[in-house]
Amino acid sequence: MSICVVFVCNKAYINKFEYTLNKLRTKGKYDKDITLVVGDDYKNNIDELKEKYNIDVVYFPEITFSDEWLNTFKKLKRRWGSKIFQYHKLNIFTEYFKKWDYIFYLDCGIHICEDISPILKLCKKNKLLAHSDAYPKYERKLSCQFYSNIKDIYAQLNKEYDLTCDYFQTTIMLFSTEIITNDLFDKLLYLSKKYPISLLNDQSIIALYFTNIEKKWEQIELQNNEICYYDYMRRSAKPYIMHKFCTPGPHPWYEACKT
């Protein structure tokens, strides 16, 4: 079984990438393939990045949007209004990554505290494993990932898809490259441009696709008897392999979600 840990980064997040990469190799005890996906701001620095970090680096051109789309985006976005680069994450679903059997995507800035091998053993054929964003109370549904302010677009979205289902975070994703088809990126991009009302940019679209169109998502296991594998924030007294935030509390976007 071949596996690759994948990051997506621009210059604004390079320090967070370096932090997580270091933790991955030291605390995480990971010594297999790593790929960094970059955009236009690192287009001319591929070889430099490869040498500096001793990893694979792949460039994809940044996604462009129409003026109409951008106007809708800017009108609705709050905290994430300046983070269009997050859509660059869609590139991890291109055929470039089919050279591996499994991809373990990690957000830059993830805290890695222990050996990640128990998580890698969770790999499942033809599935995408990720953590429910509504955990542990499951009060939020996929609908909260889209703004309803633009009523005609939201009504069309709600008519076509089930927005009452559970959905997942794209903070970490462990998936079989069997789910990657030659047009998967195009389909995700089409949805992104058709529905410029996503609350969390790439996450809303990826969650929509893999819960409604190709139902490949399954909840990733969160712990065994000794250790917690992953959570968005620490909730247990047990040690953690990895988590996004250090302190307990509501999701930082929860208030925006309710507006």
C-alpha positions in Angstrom: 0.0 0.0 0.0 1.4 3.4 -1.0 0.4 6.6 0.8 1.3 10.2 0.6 0.7 13.0 3.0 -0.4 16.1 1.1 -0.4 19.8 2.1 -1.7 22.9 0.2 0.0 26.1 0.9 0.7 29.7 -0.4 3.2 32.2 1.0 0.7 33.3 3.7 0.7 29.9 5.2 4.3 28.7 4.7 5.2 29.1 8.4 2.3 26.9 9.4 3.3 24.4 6.8 6.8 24.3 8.1 5.5 23.8 11.7 3.3 20.8 10.8 5.8 19.3 8.5 8.4 19.3 11.3 5.9 17.8 13.7 4.9 15.2 11.1 8.4 13.9 10.9 9.4 14.1 14.5 6.4 13.6 16.7 4.4 11.8 14.0 7.3 9.5 13.1 6.3 9.7 9.4 9.1 9.0 6.8 7.1 8.2 3.7 6.0 10.4 0.7 5.0 14.0 1.2 3.6 16.4 -1.4 3.1 20.1 -1.2 0.6 21.7 -3.6 1.4 25.3 -4.5 -0.1 28.0 -6.6 1.1 31.0 -8.6 3.1 32.7 -5.8 5.5 29.7 -5.7 5.4 28.8 -9.4 9.0 29.8 -9.9 10.3 28.2 -6.7 9.4 24.6 -7.1 13.0 23.3 -7.1 13.9 25.5 -4.2 11.0 24.1 -2.1 11.8 20.5 -3.1 15.4 20.9 -1.9 14.7 22.8 1.2 12.0 20.4 2.5 13.1 17.2 0.8 9.6 16.6 -0.5 7.6 16.4 -3.7 6.2 19.8 -4.8 3.5 20.2 -7.5 2.2 23.4 -9.0 -1.4 24.0 -10.1 -2.5 27.4 -11.5 -4.7 29.3 -9.2 -8.4 29.2 -9.8 -10.0 32.2 -11.4 -13.6 33.4 -10.9 -15.9 35.7 -12.8 -16.5 39.3 -11.6 -20.1 38.3 -10.9 -18.9 35.4 -8.7 -16.4 37.5 -6.9 -19.0 40.2 -6.2 -21.3 37.6 -4.6 -18.4 36.1 -2.7 -17.2 39.5 -1.3 -20.8 40.4 -0.4 -21.3 37.3 1.7 -17.9 36.3 3.1 -16.8 37.5 6.4 -13.7 35.9 8.0 -12.9 33.9 4.9 -13.5 36.7 2.4 -9.8 37.1 1.6 -9.1 33.3 1.4 -10.0 32.4 -2.1 -6.8 30.3 -2.3 -8.6 27.7 -0.1 -10.2 26.6 -3.4 -6.8 25.4 -4.4 -7.4 22.4 -2.2 -9.6 21.0 -5.0 -6.4 20.1 -6.8 -5.8 17.2 -4.4 -8.6 15.4 -6.3 -6.8 15.4 -9.7 -5.2 12.4 -11.4 -1.7 13.5 -10.4 -2.4 11.8 -7.0 -3.4 8.5 -8.4 0.3 7.4 -8.3 -0.5 6.6 -4.7 -3.1 4.3 -3.3 -4.1 6.6 -0.5 -3.8 10.3 0.2 -3.8 11.8 3.8 -4.5 15.5 3.4 -3.5 17.8 6.4 -4.2 21.5 6.9 -1.1 23.5 7.5 -1.0 24.4 11.2 -2.3 21.0 12.4 -0.7 20.0 15.8 0.8 16.5 15.6 1.7 15.1 19.0 2.2 11.4 18.5 3.0 8.6 16.0 0.4 8.9 13.2 0.6 5.3 12.1 -2.7 4.3 13.9 -4.5 6.8 11.7 -2.9 5.5 8.5 -4.1 2.0 9.3 -7.7 3.3 9.0 -7.4 3.5 5.2 -10.4 2.1 3.4 -10.8 1.3 -0.2 -13.0 3.6 -2.3 -13.8 5.8 0.6 -13.0 9.3 2.0 -12.6 9.3 5.7 -13.0 12.6 7.6 -14.5 14.0 10.8 -18.1 15.2 11.1 -18.1 18.9 11.5 -21.2 18.6 13.7 -19.5 16.4 16.3 -20.3 15.8 19.1 -23.9 17.2 19.3 -24.7 16.8 15.6 -27.0 19.9 15.7 -25.5 21.4 12.5 -26.4 20.1 9.1 -24.9 20.7 5.7 -27.3 23.6 5.2 -25.2 25.7 7.6 -22.3 25.5 5.2 -24.1 27.8 2.7 -25.4 31.3 3.0 -29.2 31.6 2.4 -29.1 35.4 1.9 -28.9 35.0 -1.9 -32.3 33.3 -2.0 -32.5 32.2 -5.6 -29.1 30.4 -5.5 -29.8 28.9 -2.2 -33.2 27.7 -3.3 -31.7 26.0 -6.3 -29.1 24.3 -4.2 -31.6 23.2 -1.6 -33.9 21.8 -4.4 -31.1 19.8 -6.0 -29.4 18.4 -2.9 -30.1 17.1 0.6 -28.9 19.8 2.9 -30.3 18.2 6.0 -27.5 15.5 6.1 -24.4 15.4 8.3 -21.2 16.7 6.7 -17.5 16.7 7.3 -14.5 18.9 7.9 -11.8 19.1 5.2 -9.2 19.8 7.9 -7.9 16.2 7.5 -9.0 13.7 4.9 -7.8 10.2 4.4 -9.0 8.8 1.1 -8.5 6.1 -1.5 -7.4 7.5 -4.8 -10.0 5.1 -6.3 -12.4 8.0 -5.8 -10.4 10.2 -8.2 -11.8 10.3 -11.7 -10.5 12.2 -14.7 -13.3 14.8 -14.3 -13.6 15.0 -10.5 -11.7 18.3 -10.2 -13.9 19.7 -13.0 -17.0 18.7 -11.2 -15.9 20.2 -7.9 -14.9 23.4 -9.7 -18.3 23.5 -11.5 -20.1 23.3 -8.1 -17.8 26.0 -6.7 -18.7 28.4 -9.5 -22.3 27.5 -9.6 -22.8 28.1 -5.9 -20.8 31.1 -4.7 -22.5 31.0 -1.4 -20.3 28.5 0.5 -19.5 29.5 4.1 -16.1 27.8 4.2 -15.0 27.9 0.6 -13.6 24.5 -0.4 -15.1 22.6 2.6 -18.7 23.3 1.8 -18.2 22.2 -1.8 -16.2 19.0 -1.1 -18.7 18.0 1.6 -21.6 18.6 -0.7 -20.1 16.4 -3.4 -19.1 13.5 -1.2 -22.3 13.4 0.8 -24.8 13.9 -2.1 -23.3 13.2 -5.5 -20.7 10.5 -4.9 -21.5 9.2 -1.4 -18.0 8.2 -0.5 -17.6 9.9 2.9 -17.4 7.9 6.1 -16.8 9.1 9.6 -13.1 8.5 10.5 -12.5 6.6 13.7 -11.5 9.1 16.5 -9.8 7.0 19.1 -8.9 3.6 20.6 -8.7 2.7 24.3 -5.4 4.5 24.8 -5.3 7.5 22.5 -7.5 9.9 20.6 -6.6 9.9 16.9 -8.0 13.3 15.9 -10.5 16.0 16.7 -10.8 19.6 15.7 -10.1 20.6 19.3 -9.1 18.7 22.4 -12.1 17.3 24.2 -10.7 14.3 26.1 -8.1 13.9 28.9 -6.5 11.1 26.8 -3.5 12.0 24.7 -4.1 13.0 21.1 -2.3 12.1 17.9 -3.4 15.3 16.2 -5.8 18.2 16.6 -6.4 21.6 15.0 -6.9 23.8 18.0 -5.5 23.5 21.5 -8.3 24.8 23.6 -11.9 23.7 23.9 -14.7 26.0 22.7 -17.1 26.5 19.8 -16.0 26.5 16.2 -14.7 30.0 15.4 -17.2 30.3 12.6 -20.2 29.2 14.5 -21.7 32.6 15.0 -21.3 33.4 11.3 -23.1 30.1 10.5 -26.2 31.3 12.4 -26.6 34.6 10.5 
